Amino acid sequence: MKKVFTSVLMLLFAANFAFADNEPTVQFVDKDGKVVADGTTVNVAEGEKDAFGEVMFKTGLYVKVATEENVHVGIDYDIKSLPNGAFQICFPQNCVMKEEAGQYSTEKGSFGPTEKKDIQAEWIPDEDGFGTCTVELQVNAYTYNALTKVYTLAESGPKVTVNMIYKDPASVDNIENDQAKEIDRFNLSGQRINEGQKGVNIVKYDNGKTIKKVKRF
């Protein structure tokens, strides 16, 4: 009976150890600290303007250490689609900008227990550089040998895909306009024009809709 009881305790200990071992050491979270699960796809369709008026699409991802110990952290990222502009990531400190699709890795840095940090990753498209930038990011935990100054992968963490979508205003007209007839067209000064001109055109349809169209050529 004693042997059976001991065996049960050992099995329970092993099960608890395995469960704890499956908990990721580092995680992606949002600004509120909510965990972004492994395999999640995040769609970002709203851009923000920086101090210079440039539009950028932020991933909104943070890294959080989920243990009570110091951890060395790095991010692998795969830029799968970069239609224009550049993808920038400032993690753990220095900013690196990439202008081509491909697989890259950030530097590694030491994080304290339960520390949370914005990865400061964003797509900076060209002016009117519409399209979708898709990036897959994976956060990893490392060990560091101070003598050899070498990082060794200790744990592959969660992987998240982010689609940053910059929509062309001229391509999202109301579907009803497909069958509607154009009755008037104006420039931004309110002057009536006979045909489309380069820049923003204000178009009125016989179904009562008025939309803005951007003509580039």
Secondary structure as UniProt FT lines:
FT   HELIX           2..22
FT   STRAND          26..29
FT   TURN            31..32
FT   STRAND          35..36
FT   TURN            38..39
FT   STRAND          41..44
FT   STRAND          48..49
FT   TURN            51..52
FT   STRAND          55..58
FT   STRAND          62..65
FT   STRAND          71..81
FT   STRAND          86..90
FT   STRAND          95..98
FT   STRAND          102..105
FT   STRAND          109..111
FT   TURN            113..114
FT   STRAND          116..118
FT   STRAND          121..124
FT   TURN            127..128
FT   STRAND          131..145
FT   TURN            146..149
FT   STRAND          150..166
FT   HELIX           169..171
FT   HELIX           175..178
FT   STRAND          182..186
FT   TURN            188..189
FT   STRAND          199..205
FT   TURN            206..207
FT   STRAND          210..215
//
